Amino acid sequence: MVDIARIIEVVEPEVKALGFDLVRVRLFGKSEVGDDELALQIMAENPATGQLVLDECAALSRRISDKFDA
């Protein structure tokens, strides 16, 4: 079983380190994404703009991915 609270503990400091706000963390089940894998959705935004542009999203994705790999 996936512990969303634990995922948030890992992800939120990385989001904050880039100056963003964490909006939502959600795990989609197999039936929701239409294949045999789970999907993790992490939503964040830049508090100055209320958005996350593609370059910011990529930077956050790399940072979170590195943290999960560690």
CORRARA-V755805 format. One record per pair of residues at least 4 apart in sequence whose C-alpha atoms are under 6 Angstrom apart, sorted by the first residue. I is the first residue (numbers start at 0). J is the second residue. Records with the same first field share a line. If there is no record, write none. Layout:
I=J, J
This chain:
7=11
12=16
14=19
15=19
19=44, 45
20=43, 44
21=43
22=42, 43
23=41, 42
24=40, 41
25=39, 40
26=38, 39
27=31, 37, 38
28=37
29=34, 35, 36, 37
44=49, 50, 51
45=49, 50, 51
51=55
60=64
